[in-house]
Amino acid sequence: MQPVSALAALVAGLVACTAAPALAQCAFDQSVPNANDILGDAEPAVSIDFTDEFELHEVRVIGPDNAEWPTDWARPAGQVRQTAFRVTQPLPPGRYMVIWNGYLRRHHHADGGSIPFTVAAAGEAPTPHPAAAPQEGGVHRVGPGSPYRVLLGGVAPQPGR
């Protein structure tokens, strides 16, 4: 077997074996803000609900310039079904992303994702959103800094696009 075709077969096998099972077990349920919401609050309250007990390792808010914005989030000692926090400095108008990573112990795999949102400029009308309405279609949100992008079978939009 040619080295190139062996490598292609190995890559195809890894994608087939790892991506499909993880997609069925993603821990994300719903969030506020929802994906692609436009907010009028420059210091938004954020909450993320999970479908299972989840060992949450990291939650970050990333801005248009890929800078991390400070929050009052503290890593929980154990597994959680929800996390909530606030951004502690006013966000200038622009596109942002909440990125989260952790471990779904019950299913023995890492999980993570991202929730894009926009902070509106002064005078712009934000889009209303129902309180923590689930996203339809089961689309996984995977952030550009997530080490789990291949595992979840997704590619994320870059911040600011």
Backbone torsions as a table, in degrees:
resi	resn	phi	psi	omega
1	MET	NA	137.0	179.2
2	GLN	-65.9	144.6	179.1
3	PRO	-58.7	-37.0	-179.0
4	VAL	-67.0	-44.1	-179.6
5	SER	-70.4	-30.7	176.2
6	ALA	-66.1	-42.5	177.8
7	LEU	-63.8	-43.5	178.9
8	ALA	-62.3	-40.7	178.4
9	ALA	-65.5	-40.0	178.6
10	LEU	-63.7	-46.3	179.1
11	VAL	-62.2	-45.4	179.0
12	ALA	-61.0	-40.8	178.5
13	GLY	-65.3	-41.7	178.6
14	LEU	-64.2	-43.2	178.7
15	VAL	-62.9	-45.2	-178.8
16	ALA	-65.2	-36.2	-176.1
17	CYS	-83.0	-29.0	-174.4
18	THR	-100.3	-35.1	-172.3
19	ALA	-73.5	-46.8	-173.4
20	ALA	-63.0	-49.4	-179.0
21	PRO	-63.3	-37.2	-177.8
22	ALA	-67.0	-34.5	-179.1
23	LEU	-60.9	-35.0	-177.8
24	ALA	-75.4	-14.0	-173.0
25	GLN	-116.5	12.7	-177.2
26	CYS	-58.4	134.3	-173.0
27	ALA	-82.6	-13.9	-176.3
28	PHE	-67.7	135.8	176.4
29	ASP	-114.3	-64.0	-177.9
30	GLN	-157.6	168.5	-177.5
31	SER	-152.1	161.7	167.8
32	VAL	-131.1	116.4	3.3
33	PRO	-72.8	157.3	173.0
34	ASN	-76.2	166.1	178.2
35	ALA	-57.8	132.3	175.7
36	ASN	68.4	16.4	173.4
37	ASP	-64.7	151.3	172.8
38	ILE	-111.1	120.0	-173.3
39	LEU	-106.5	147.7	174.6
40	GLY	-96.0	-15.1	-177.6
41	ASP	-88.6	122.5	-179.2
42	ALA	-79.3	-11.5	175.6
43	GLU	-127.5	69.7	-171.1
44	PRO	-69.8	148.0	168.8
45	ALA	-83.7	136.3	-177.7
46	VAL	-123.4	137.6	171.7
47	SER	-138.4	144.2	178.0
48	ILE	-130.3	127.6	176.2
49	ASP	-105.2	142.5	179.7
50	PHE	-116.1	154.3	-177.9
51	THR	-77.9	-21.1	-176.8
52	ASP	-137.9	168.9	170.7
53	GLU	-59.8	130.3	-170.7
54	PHE	-134.6	132.5	176.8
55	GLU	-87.6	98.2	-173.7
56	LEU	-86.1	118.9	-176.4
57	HIS	-97.7	-31.3	-171.9
58	GLU	-154.7	137.7	170.8
59	VAL	-138.2	126.2	-179.5
60	ARG	-135.1	153.0	171.2
61	VAL	-112.8	121.4	-176.8
62	ILE	-111.8	134.1	-177.6
63	GLY	-94.1	-178.2	-176.7
64	PRO	-59.1	-28.3	-179.3
65	ASP	-96.1	16.1	-177.4
66	ASN	66.0	16.2	175.8
67	ALA	-82.2	146.0	177.2
68	GLU	-87.6	133.5	-179.9
69	TRP	-100.2	142.3	-177.2
70	PRO	-70.7	144.1	177.0
71	THR	-134.8	170.8	175.3
72	ASP	-97.4	18.6	179.9
73	TRP	-70.0	136.8	175.4
74	ALA	-124.7	135.4	-179.1
75	ARG	-63.0	125.8	179.9
76	PRO	-71.1	153.0	-178.6
77	ALA	-72.1	-30.9	-177.0
78	GLY	-128.3	-156.3	179.3
79	GLN	-83.5	148.3	-177.3
80	VAL	-133.8	160.6	171.0
81	ARG	-108.1	-9.3	178.8
82	GLN	-153.4	151.3	169.7
83	THR	-135.1	148.0	179.7
84	ALA	-143.1	143.4	-179.9
85	PHE	-162.4	172.7	176.3
86	ARG	-125.4	150.7	170.0
87	VAL	-76.5	133.0	-171.5
88	THR	-97.2	-2.8	173.3
89	GLN	-129.1	143.5	179.3
90	PRO	-58.8	133.0	178.1
91	LEU	-88.8	127.7	174.1
92	PRO	-68.2	159.9	178.3
93	PRO	-54.9	139.8	179.2
94	GLY	154.2	-177.2	-179.4
95	ARG	-95.3	137.4	-178.2
96	TYR	-132.4	168.9	178.4
97	MET	-144.3	131.1	170.0
98	VAL	-90.6	122.6	179.8
99	ILE	-114.2	131.5	179.9
100	TRP	-132.0	146.7	179.0
101	ASN	-142.5	148.0	177.5
102	GLY	-173.8	-159.2	-175.7
103	TYR	-136.2	127.9	177.6
104	LEU	-94.6	88.5	-172.9
105	ARG	-57.2	-40.4	-176.9
106	ARG	-60.0	-33.0	-179.2
107	HIS	-106.3	1.8	174.8
108	HIS	59.4	46.8	174.3
109	HIS	-153.4	156.2	175.7
110	ALA	-74.0	155.3	178.7
111	ASP	-148.1	154.2	178.5
112	GLY	-173.9	168.6	-180.0
113	GLY	-175.1	-172.5	178.8
114	SER	-145.4	155.9	-178.8
115	ILE	-129.4	104.0	179.7
116	PRO	-77.9	143.2	174.7
117	PHE	-152.2	166.2	-179.0
118	THR	-125.4	139.2	170.9
119	VAL	-97.6	122.8	-176.9
120	ALA	-74.4	150.8	173.6
121	ALA	-71.8	157.5	178.6
122	ALA	-54.5	131.4	-179.7
123	GLY	92.2	-15.5	175.6
124	GLU	-80.0	141.2	179.8
125	ALA	-84.9	122.4	176.1
126	PRO	-71.4	157.1	177.4
127	THR	-83.0	132.3	176.3
128	PRO	-70.6	148.3	175.2
129	HIS	-137.6	140.5	175.0
130	PRO	-66.8	147.5	-177.8
131	ALA	-57.9	112.2	174.5
132	ALA	51.0	43.1	178.1
133	ALA	-71.3	133.9	-179.4
134	PRO	-67.6	147.8	178.0
135	GLN	-76.6	135.7	-180.0
136	GLU	-82.1	152.7	174.9
137	GLY	88.9	-8.2	176.7
138	GLY	62.0	33.1	-179.6
139	VAL	-74.4	130.7	179.5
140	HIS	-82.3	141.2	-179.7
141	ARG	-106.2	115.7	-175.1
142	VAL	-124.5	123.4	-174.7
143	GLY	-85.1	158.5	-177.9
144	PRO	-64.3	-26.3	179.3
145	GLY	-95.0	2.6	-176.2
146	SER	-74.8	129.8	175.6
147	PRO	-76.5	-0.1	-174.2
148	TYR	-107.7	14.6	-176.2
149	ARG	-60.0	-46.1	-178.9
150	VAL	-68.4	-41.0	179.6
151	LEU	-59.0	-38.8	-178.7
152	LEU	-86.7	-4.3	176.4
153	GLY	72.0	26.6	-177.0
154	GLY	-130.3	165.5	174.4
155	VAL	-128.6	132.8	-175.3
156	ALA	-95.7	149.9	171.1
157	PRO	-69.9	144.1	177.7
158	GLN	-71.4	145.3	177.2
159	PRO	-57.4	140.9	179.0
160	GLY	90.5	-2.2	177.9
161	ARG	-97.4	NA	NA
